[in-house]
Amino acid sequence: MKELIYVTSNDNKAREIAETLGIKIKRVSIELDEIQEMDLEKIISHKARQAYGKLKSPVIVEDVGFYIDDWNGFPGPLIKWLHATVGYEKLTQILSKKNRNAEFVVAYGFYDGKKFHSFVGSSKGKIALSLRGKGGWGFDTIFIPKGYRKTFAELGGSIKLKISARRIALEKLRRFIKKNQKLRTQR
């Protein structure tokens, strides 16, 4: 395998994964069915198997969940639908002022046609009272990671990449790739 295939339409995610893993990544954007499920591992397993079926090559896929304590974990993996219908600004306004705790979870899946592996990372924090910062993407303008007073957007990409759930999950994936030499690629 010359390079690992990462299935995403998001250039930012592809850049982050390549930087963190330190290997060449081939970003491929294909349409995949996304099952409506609160379990991220079920979602990425389905996506990885489907992507492999279309590409006939080992693949990496990813999905995220944003679990709001006051809403019993909702929206979880359904965050993109909440963003598309309500939006992050409105979300900051309708949440209780008392409990704004949330958890950002990222799950990567690797499937080689025989075996599925998952790599999960999470970051706890809270939701800001309003949109803050101009950098980043997704819910970066509303998520304040535990131990910080600024949102990911205010902290900037280099700090976010060091402390985020994505980094934690990618480090697990990086160790897996390093351990499995046949997956490694030349820089």
RAQUI-V518173 format. One line per field, one symbol per residue. phi: phi as a letter, one per 40 degrees, with the letter a starting at -180 (. if undefined). Layout:
phi->???
//
This chain:
phi->.caccbcabccccccccccccgbcbbcbbbcbcbccaccdccccccccccccdccfadbbbaabbbbcdcbfgccfccdcccccbbgcccdccccdccbbcabbbbbbbbbbgbbbbbbbbabcaacccacagbcgagcdcbcbcdgbbbcdcccgcccdccbcdccccccccccccccbdcccbcc
//
